[in-house]
Amino acid sequence: MSDELEPIVLFDVTTSMNWPVAEGSDTSRRGLLQEAFPIIVSTLAAADSQAEKEADGGGLMVVTFSTDHTVVIGDINPNNYQKQWDKIKWGGGTLILPGFKKLLQNFMKEFADEADKPTPAVIVLTDGEATDYLNFSKVLAILGNPDAISTIKKFVDPELYQLLLETRAHIYVKMAIFGYGSEHDTAYKQYDIASQANPGFVSVQSFAEETDPNVVAKGLLAMMA
């Protein structure tokens, strides 16, 4: 893996993303991100000197996850934003490891011909506690430490285990937590513990009760840098 980072969004599309971003707000978490995404992809496109050379215009890779829907949406850029956003299916509970596996599968496929692959920088957009958090936390704990991959073999499925071996677990995970109240606080606390245990490769940022898409876009862009 090279030192170049490849930002990839792992996007929670569970039912709770339809709930308000803050108490008394008319804006849903889903709606807030829908307003923030065009700002994000436009900013990234302006800085991407290679985008015009790519067949589809390049963009920010997005993979969705829930108990019902784990889908590679594909690259999102200013030209295809609405079309790509309309592909997203919403609903289900928070199950993150299948989405994480799907993301790594797509990453390895996309960069299959590159000997010196970039390093995945996974930006997770979520609003609650994952039902498979305990196993996901074990994955977070070994990121950046290839010698420790064998310790989690019995906690993840064989395909994900193989992907971790292939990437040597050289993966950054940055958690962005939305919403408010006890569900937000519990999720933030869990991922804060994970980030403190592996600060070089795991980080967490709260967007609790945030209603301004410009603030969200700026914060997520900073996480992608």
FENVEN-V399181 format. One record per residue. N is the residue number from 0. RES is the residue in three letters. SS is DSSP state (alpha for helix, beta for strand, coil for the rest). PSI is psi in whole degrees, -180 to 180 (* if undefined). NEAR is the number of other C-alpha atoms within 8 Angstrom. Layout:
# FENVEN-V399181
[[N/RES/SS/PSI/NEAR] [N/RES/SS/PSI/NEAR]]
This chain:
# FENVEN-V399181
[[0/MET/coil/138/8] [1/SER/coil/175/8] [2/ASP/coil/-11/6] [3/GLU/coil/133/6] [4/LEU/beta/142/9] [5/GLU/beta/97/8] [6/PRO/beta/133/11] [7/ILE/beta/134/13] [8/VAL/beta/129/12] [9/LEU/beta/110/15] [10/PHE/beta/118/11] [11/ASP/beta/120/13] [12/VAL/coil/31/14] [13/THR/coil/168/13] [14/THR/alpha/-37/10] [15/SER/alpha/-15/7] [16/MET/alpha/-10/12] [17/ASN/alpha/-7/9] [18/TRP/coil/163/9] [19/PRO/beta/151/13] [20/VAL/coil/-25/16] [21/ALA/coil/157/12] [22/GLU/coil/127/7] [23/GLY/coil/-2/5] [24/SER/coil/147/8] [25/ASP/coil/-5/5] [26/THR/coil/129/10] [27/SER/beta/163/12] [28/ARG/alpha/-41/13] [29/ARG/alpha/-44/9] [30/GLY/alpha/-38/9] [31/LEU/alpha/-46/13] [32/LEU/alpha/-31/10] [33/GLN/alpha/-33/9] [34/GLU/alpha/-32/9] [35/ALA/alpha/-33/12] [36/PHE/alpha/-44/9] [37/PRO/alpha/-35/11] [38/ILE/alpha/-44/10] [39/ILE/alpha/-51/12] [40/VAL/alpha/-31/13] [41/SER/alpha/-41/10] [42/THR/alpha/-44/8] [43/LEU/alpha/-41/10] [44/ALA/alpha/-38/12] [45/ALA/alpha/-26/7] [46/ALA/alpha/-3/6] [47/ASP/coil/100/7] [48/SER/coil/-16/7] [49/GLN/coil/-8/6] [50/ALA/alpha/-41/10] [51/GLU/alpha/-22/8] [52/LYS/alpha/-16/6] [53/GLU/coil/143/8] [54/ALA/coil/-39/6] [55/ASP/coil/10/4] [56/GLY/coil/4/10] [57/GLY/coil/-156/11] [58/GLY/coil/-166/11] [59/LEU/beta/118/13] [60/MET/beta/134/11] [61/VAL/beta/132/13] [62/VAL/beta/133/16] [63/THR/beta/157/15] [64/PHE/beta/146/18] [65/SER/coil/180/16] [66/THR/coil/-24/10] [67/ASP/coil/-30/8] [68/HIS/coil/116/12] [69/THR/coil/104/12] [70/VAL/beta/137/9] [71/VAL/beta/106/10] [72/ILE/beta/-37/11] [73/GLY/beta/-172/9] [74/ASP/beta/135/10] [75/ILE/beta/127/13] [76/ASN/coil/175/14] [77/PRO/coil/-26/9] [78/ASN/coil/-26/5] [79/ASN/coil/10/8] [80/TYR/alpha/-53/10] [81/GLN/alpha/-42/6] [82/LYS/alpha/-44/7] [83/GLN/alpha/-41/12] [84/TRP/alpha/-37/8] [85/ASP/coil/-15/6] [86/LYS/coil/-20/7] [87/ILE/coil/130/9] [88/LYS/coil/136/6] [89/TRP/coil/147/8] [90/GLY/coil/161/11] [91/GLY/coil/-178/11] [92/GLY/coil/180/9] [93/THR/coil/98/13] [94/LEU/coil/111/12] [95/ILE/coil/-31/13] [96/LEU/alpha/-38/8] [97/PRO/alpha/-36/9] [98/GLY/alpha/-39/15] [99/PHE/alpha/-42/9] [100/LYS/alpha/-46/11] [101/LYS/alpha/-41/12] [102/LEU/alpha/-47/12] [103/LEU/alpha/-37/9] [104/GLN/alpha/-46/9] [105/ASN/alpha/-40/9] [106/PHE/alpha/-48/9] [107/MET/alpha/-34/8] [108/LYS/alpha/-44/7] [109/GLU/alpha/-37/6] [110/PHE/coil/26/8] [111/ALA/coil/-35/7] [112/ASP/coil/2/4] [113/GLU/coil/120/6] [114/ALA/coil/-39/5] [115/ASP/coil/79/6] [116/LYS/coil/149/8] [117/PRO/coil/168/10] [118/THR/beta/126/13] [119/PRO/beta/132/12] [120/ALA/beta/98/13] [121/VAL/beta/118/12] [122/ILE/beta/110/14] [123/VAL/beta/120/12] [124/LEU/beta/113/12] [125/THR/beta/169/10] [126/ASP/coil/13/13] [127/GLY/coil/-178/11] [128/GLU/coil/129/10] [129/ALA/coil/139/9] [130/THR/coil/-23/7] [131/ASP/coil/31/9] [132/TYR/alpha/-41/9] [133/LEU/alpha/-45/6] [134/ASN/alpha/-37/9] [135/PHE/alpha/-38/10] [136/SER/alpha/-31/9] [137/LYS/alpha/-36/10] [138/VAL/alpha/-46/9] [139/LEU/alpha/-35/12] [140/ALA/alpha/-26/9] [141/ILE/alpha/0/12] [142/LEU/coil/135/14] [143/GLY/coil/1/10] [144/ASN/coil/81/10] [145/PRO/alpha/-28/11] [146/ASP/alpha/-16/5] [147/ALA/alpha/-2/8] [148/ILE/alpha/-39/14] [149/SER/alpha/-21/6] [150/THR/alpha/-15/6] [151/ILE/alpha/11/10] [152/LYS/alpha/-40/10] [153/LYS/alpha/-6/6] [154/PHE/alpha/-9/7] [155/VAL/coil/160/9] [156/ASP/coil/160/8] [157/PRO/alpha/-36/7] [158/GLU/alpha/-43/7] [159/LEU/alpha/-40/9] [160/TYR/alpha/-44/11] [161/GLN/alpha/-39/8] [162/LEU/alpha/-38/11] [163/LEU/alpha/-37/10] [164/LEU/alpha/-43/10] [165/GLU/alpha/-35/7] [166/THR/alpha/-4/9] [167/ARG/coil/27/10] [168/ALA/coil/24/13] [169/HIS/coil/79/12] [170/ILE/coil/133/12] [171/TYR/beta/138/11] [172/VAL/beta/125/12] [173/LYS/beta/117/13] [174/MET/beta/129/13] [175/ALA/beta/117/13] [176/ILE/beta/123/16] [177/PHE/coil/172/16] [178/GLY/coil/-156/15] [179/TYR/coil/171/12] [180/GLY/alpha/-164/6] [181/SER/alpha/-36/6] [182/GLU/alpha/-44/11] [183/HIS/alpha/-48/15] [184/ASP/alpha/-39/9] [185/THR/alpha/-46/10] [186/ALA/alpha/-45/13] [187/TYR/alpha/-44/12] [188/LYS/alpha/-43/8] [189/GLN/alpha/-49/8] [190/TYR/alpha/-24/11] [191/ASP/alpha/-39/10] [192/ILE/alpha/-43/8] [193/ALA/alpha/-40/13] [194/SER/alpha/-35/12] [195/GLN/alpha/-30/8] [196/ALA/alpha/-26/7] [197/ASN/coil/64/12] [198/PRO/coil/-22/8] [199/GLY/coil/-24/5] [200/PHE/coil/-10/12] [201/VAL/beta/134/15] [202/SER/beta/163/12] [203/VAL/beta/142/12] [204/GLN/beta/135/9] [205/SER/beta/136/8] [206/PHE/coil/39/10] [207/ALA/coil/126/11] [208/GLU/coil/16/10] [209/GLU/coil/133/11] [210/THR/coil/-8/8] [211/ASP/coil/114/7] [212/PRO/alpha/-27/10] [213/ASN/alpha/-39/8] [214/VAL/alpha/-42/8] [215/VAL/alpha/-46/12] [216/ALA/alpha/-45/12] [217/LYS/alpha/-42/9] [218/GLY/alpha/-42/8] [219/LEU/alpha/-38/10] [220/LEU/alpha/-38/9] [221/ALA/alpha/-37/7] [222/MET/alpha/-27/8] [223/MET/alpha/-13/8] [224/ALA/coil/*/4]]
